[in-house]
Amino acid sequence: MADEDLKAELERLRNENASLKKGAATGIRMKVSEKGAVSIYGMGRFPVTLYKEQWLKLLDMSPEIRNFIAENDAHLKTKE
């Protein structure tokens, strides 16, 4: 590879790296998995993946989950 080609490739990779870092900093993002489930990225090291009906059941339980967290707040840890 010529010197100019190497510099152009290096610049392209730097730009790509910057855009990937910017995307990761935006927080939580969603994606449809290969098997047709909903995956949530940005909550931890691995995505949280559930099928549509599982997400809907969980979302319907939102008040109960919030209440449980409030009742058990003294025993729960916070990840920062």
URDAZI-V493459 format. One record per backbone hydrogen bond with DSSP energy under -0.5 kcal/mol. NH is the residue of the N-H (numbers start at 1). CO is the residue of the C=O. E is the energy in kcal/mol with one decimal. If there is no record, write none. Layout:
nh = [NH NH]
co = [CO CO]
e = [E E]
//
This chain:
nh = [6 7 8 9 10 11 12 13 14 15 16 17 18 19 20 21 22 23 24 25 26 26 27 29 31 33 33 36 38 39 39 40 41 41 48 49 50 54 55 56 57 58 59 60 61 61 62 65 66 67 68 69 70 71 72 73 75 76 76 80]
co = [2 3 4 5 6 7 8 9 10 11 12 13 14 15 16 17 18 19 20 21 22 23 24 41 39 31 37 33 50 31 37 48 29 39 40 47 38 51 51 52 53 54 55 56 57 58 59 61 62 63 64 65 66 67 68 70 72 72 73 78]
e = [-2.3 -2.2 -2.3 -2.5 -2.5 -2.3 -2.3 -2.5 -2.3 -2.3 -2.4 -2.6 -2.4 -2.2 -2.1 -2.3 -2.2 -2.1 -1.9 -1.5 -0.6 -0.7 -0.9 -2.0 -1.8 -0.6 -3.0 -1.7 -2.7 -3.2 -0.6 -2.7 -3.2 -0.6 -2.3 -0.6 -2.0 -0.8 -2.3 -2.6 -2.0 -2.4 -2.9 -2.1 -1.0 -0.5 -1.4 -2.5 -2.6 -2.3 -2.6 -2.4 -2.3 -2.6 -1.7 -1.0 -1.6 -0.9 -0.7 -0.5]
//
